[in-house]
Amino acid sequence: DGGITQSPKYLFRKEGQNVTLSCEQNLNHDAMYWYRQDPGQGLRLIYYSQIVNDFQKGDIAEGYSVSREKKESFPLTVTSAQKNPTAFYLCASSGGTGVTGYTFGSGTRLTVV
Amino acid sequence: GENVEQHPSTLSVQEGDSAVIKCTYSDSASNYFPWYKQELGKRPQLIIDIRSNVGEKKDQRIAVTLNKTAKHFSLHITETQPEDSAVYFCAARSGGSYIPTFGRGTSLIVHP
């Protein structure tokens, strides 16, 4: 499915619960990214990673955590510290230096219940 | 850092008309400008991009123009079709970073 797979497609979280969103790519891309999408707000960067075992905070990292133990995988954990987690989450990858555009995953819609 | 403004936020056209979406950027060092199309409930997909050494690029009914002096770039869609209905995002990547900054998106509605 375009070389980058996100799961699950829909996720429901109870108050005070941590949840982890999966992102896997087989494009051999060095860089991976997590974005949050809310209506009317475009795409906001949560975290990004250029290489394995290294990642950087984006514009809205509070309440989120990531890991990059393998080149192919970049999971995002939405912690209980994130007070408004209901959103559409998009994972993306690129060749590493941004000289080409992103390849996006199909997204995970997270809802707090 | 880079700041990207995108207009309009909503654009409604009749099938067959042209549609133009405009973006401005703040960092004169930006050198890569992609455009993404996102259909309802789906992933954004790259539809066209332009680099700072080029003024215009076309791909069938889609074209992008870049004015480096004025720091703005535009997406042009000719002979619009209902399947062009989607949200379109522009982005600009500063030469000092490989993270693009996105505009807030334009919802294009093409009426049959």
Boltz contact constraints between the chains, C-beta under 6 A:
constraints:
  - contact:
      token1: [A, 42]
      token2: [B, 102]
      max_distance: 6.0
  - contact:
      token1: [A, 42]
      token2: [B, 104]
      max_distance: 6.0
  - contact:
      token1: [A, 42]
      token2: [B, 105]
      max_distance: 6.0
  - contact:
      token1: [A, 43]
      token2: [B, 102]
      max_distance: 6.0
  - contact:
      token1: [A, 97]
      token2: [B, 98]
      max_distance: 6.0
  - contact:
      token1: [A, 98]
      token2: [B, 93]
      max_distance: 6.0
  - contact:
      token1: [A, 98]
      token2: [B, 98]
      max_distance: 6.0
  - contact:
      token1: [A, 101]
      token2: [B, 34]
      max_distance: 6.0
  - contact:
      token1: [A, 101]
      token2: [B, 46]
      max_distance: 6.0
  - contact:
      token1: [A, 101]
      token2: [B, 49]
      max_distance: 6.0
  - contact:
      token1: [A, 104]
      token2: [B, 43]
      max_distance: 6.0
  - contact:
      token1: [A, 104]
      token2: [B, 44]
      max_distance: 6.0
  - contact:
      token1: [A, 106]
      token2: [B, 43]
      max_distance: 6.0
  - contact:
      token1: [A, 107]
      token2: [B, 43]
      max_distance: 6.0
